[in-house]
Amino acid sequence: MAHTLSPQMHNAAFRELELNAVYVAFPVTDLARAVAGLRGLAIQGVSVTIPFKEEIIPLIDELDPQAARIGAVNTVVNRDGRLIGYNTDWLGALRALQVRTKLTGEHVLILGAGGAARAIAFGVLKEGGRVSLTDLDAPRAAALARDLKAEAIPLSRLNQCPAAILVNATPVGMEPQVEEIPISPEFLGRFHLVMDVVYRPLETRLLREAKARGAATIDGLQMLIHQATAQFELWTGMTAPLETMVRAAYQALWEGYEGNVPGGLLWDPGD
């Protein structure tokens, strides 16, 4: 939570709509006590981050059907003391992808088998796409594929996967290991679109290599923004001010680079 951009996005949205609300980040070491505090203080909603997205499920009162299907919660809404768990990660990924492509009938290869991969795969499948999953932990990928009725493929057979869209749902390439890449660059020429969930740096080596081979790219901040707008709407019942939240997120990331604007910072969500 220390480096999250969520406070900047949500507080900018609250100001824009003149709502009497504030979003703050809390470091949590004892989840059960944190949830009790949420009830006791009547906090209206919270974001849930790794490693608590699965652990929080038995501590809340109700689970949205889509969050139950995914098996993870990243958003809790407090409705008159009743805590309801949702997952907006899948919506964030879906909306980010749909800015660039349709998903119905498309084949998507997802690298990773953790919570992000689970949410992204759920969204693609829900839109009528086909999903292949791969991970260094092959049994984990196989288990996730079984849960979602997707396909698991070993890393050794990636060159045989006919997917045209690639999504990196692993932390490979995140600062400070910015030269790491989750897939050999020689495979990237087969994809027309590549998305990375990593947003520090904004343009990862994976995205640079993909762009050099002619692929369209989607940086990880776009997924973060879209999942945040979905959270905002769950908490407030109001339409999120997307442009305001986009500006706040990119400005906060830019300030983190101490004035050195990385490539692709000024993203137009209508592109």
Buried (B, 14 or more C-beta within 10 A) or exposed (E): EEEBBBBBBBBBBBBBBEBEBEBEEEEBEEBEEBBEEBBEEEBEBBBBBEEBBBEBBEBBEEBBEBBBBBBBBBBBBBEEEEBBBBBBBBBBBBBBBEBBBEBEEBBBBBBBBBBBBBBBBBBBBBBEBBBBBBBEEBEBBBBBBEBBEBBBBEBEEBEEBEBBBBBBBBBBBBEEEBEBBBBEBEBBEBBBBBBBBBBBBBBBBBBBBBBEBEBBBBBBBBBBBBBBBBBBBBBBEEEBBBEBBBBBBBBBBBEEEEEEEBEBBEBEBEE
